[in-house]
Amino acid sequence: MILKGNFIWMPAMDRLEVRENAWLVTSGETVVGIYDQLPPEYAGQPAEDWSGKVIIPAFNDLHIHAPQFLNRGIGYDTRLLDWLDTYTFPLEARFRDLDFARRAWKVFLNRLWAAGTMRFSAFATIHKEAAWALMELTEQSGLRGLVGKVNMDRNSADNLREETAVSLADTEELICRSRAELKHVGFILTPRFVPSTTGALMDGLGQLGERYDLPVQSHLSENPSEVEWVRQLHPDIPTYTQVYENFGLLRKDKTIMAHAIYLSDGEKDILREKGVTLAHCPCSNVNLSSGVMPLRRNLEEGLRCCVASDVAGGHTAAMNRSVAAATALSKVNWLSHPEEAHLTLTESFYLATRGSGAFLGQVGSFEPGFQFDALVLSPADPAEDLLERTPVERLEQFLCDGDDRDIAARYCGGVLVEKPFATME
């Protein structure tokens, strides 16, 4: 495939690449290169002409709750633990109805596609059949990513609390089935968080992680009340981070921990050594009054970080809005901690493309050998486009104020992806 347009990507957090009126060539799923002049060996081959349009890497969202998409924007006058009990858990219980689940998953996947999120790591629910339906529909959609059946065997409502052995058996069944039947969707171990998973369940999941060499996703130190609850549940283990470590759930270079706001220096040392990716969720952290991750400091201290939506703690699945929110929240942090420089908009953009894509492989950039995932940006209403703008200025406006109407085309793995589901039935 050959495309012509204005390409913007970030091979490093401090390096913005802009190639105007350039040609991008792919081979199969991956980028071959970007050229100012099309090499002779490609002359005469069909090309997709996006001249004048800005083309950027598609977004990757490493922390999103698929069932909670239906609850986005609701209940943000409560704090985390009350919000879970009042809004989240009653909704998730409905996913025992497989017909309801399939309709909800289609809504979710259509919205990710519209917003330009072509890869993701998602929490499903505890229900084996519903989790499998999400994996299967994601495979059909043309999007790619990781999906986990949530594990919960304590401190949950009766209709969301599993038996430990059943939870582990259902998880292993999905692991094996996904490997046998799916090509572009993988399984990720998903203990909801320490308060909802017993030591026996966490230990079993850790063993599954070793047996099948699996990634892990969960929550860490999102809210002070949650941190204190974990301390009470595990008084023999010094920190929240060490609870996960104790049960084998900080798998080297294969773990995503969302939020990570309240960390000690010792915890940071463990997370750095284990190569854990910390998913910063700015919209959620503000909506639920959870706190402010010191993102710049974490990055300077060598921690791996990315920007994520955390729907429905976050009120939108649109990752461009999370990019803008991460930048704004970093500026708020800088006002009270002037020794910590705030992030720029393009640095936050990096954390939602190449920074997050690193967990998924060679994803999130237009460097040779990377998977070709891309969004073609075009103003929704050309009549409003009254001023000449550079490609970077167009990117900035999209990150701050764009929506799905400003995306003319979406590519994933070298393929143009159309709207996945025309009907919810």
Stockholm file with secondary structure:
# STOCKHOLM 1.0

chainA/1-425         MILKGNFIWMPAMDRLEVRENAWLVTSGETVVGIYDQLPPEYAGQPAEDWSGKVIIPAFNDLHIHAPQFLNRGIGYDTRLLDWLDTYTFPLEARFRDLDFARRAWKVFLNRLWAAGTMRFSAFATIHKEAAWALMELTEQSGLRGLVGKVNMDRNSADNLREETAVSLADTEELICRSRAELKHVGFILTPRFVPSTTGALMDGLGQLGERYDLPVQSHLSENPSEVEWVRQLHPDIPTYTQVYENFGLLRKDKTIMAHAIYLSDGEKDILREKGVTLAHCPCSNVNLSSGVMPLRRNLEEGLRCCVASDVAGGHTAAMNRSVAAATALSKVNWLSHPEEAHLTLTESFYLATRGSGAFLGQVGSFEPGFQFDALVLSPADPAEDLLERTPVERLEQFLCDGDDRDIAARYCGGVLVEKPFATME
#=GR chainA/1-425 SS CEEEEEEEEEEETTEEEEEEEEEEEEETTEEEEEESSCCGGGTTSCCEEEEEEEEEECEEEEEEESGGGGGTTCCTTSCHHHHIIIIIHHHHHGGGSHHHHHHHHHHHHHHHHHHTEEEEEEECCSCHHHHHHHHHHHHHHTCEEEEECEECCSSSCGGGCCCHHHHHHHHHHHHHHHHHHCSSEEECBEECCGGGSCHHHHHHHHHHHHHHTCCEEEEESCSHHHHHHHHHHCTTSSSHHHHHHHTTCSCTTCEEEEECCSCCHHHHHHHHHHTCEEEECHHHHHHTTCCCCCHHHHHHTTCEEEECCCBTTBSCCCHHHHHHHHHHHHHHHHHHCTTSCCCCHHHHHHHTTHHHHTTTSSCSSCSTTSBCCEEEECCSCGGGCCSCCCHHHHHHHHHHHCCGGGEEEEEETTEECCCSCSCCC
#=GC SS_cons         CEEEEEEEEEEETTEEEEEEEEEEEEETTEEEEEESSCCGGGTTSCCEEEEEEEEEECEEEEEEESGGGGGTTCCTTSCHHHHIIIIIHHHHHGGGSHHHHHHHHHHHHHHHHHHTEEEEEEECCSCHHHHHHHHHHHHHHTCEEEEECEECCSSSCGGGCCCHHHHHHHHHHHHHHHHHHCSSEEECBEECCGGGSCHHHHHHHHHHHHHHTCCEEEEESCSHHHHHHHHHHCTTSSSHHHHHHHTTCSCTTCEEEEECCSCCHHHHHHHHHHTCEEEECHHHHHHTTCCCCCHHHHHHTTCEEEECCCBTTBSCCCHHHHHHHHHHHHHHHHHHCTTSCCCCHHHHHHHTTHHHHTTTSSCSSCSTTSBCCEEEECCSCGGGCCSCCCHHHHHHHHHHHCCGGGEEEEEETTEECCCSCSCCC
//
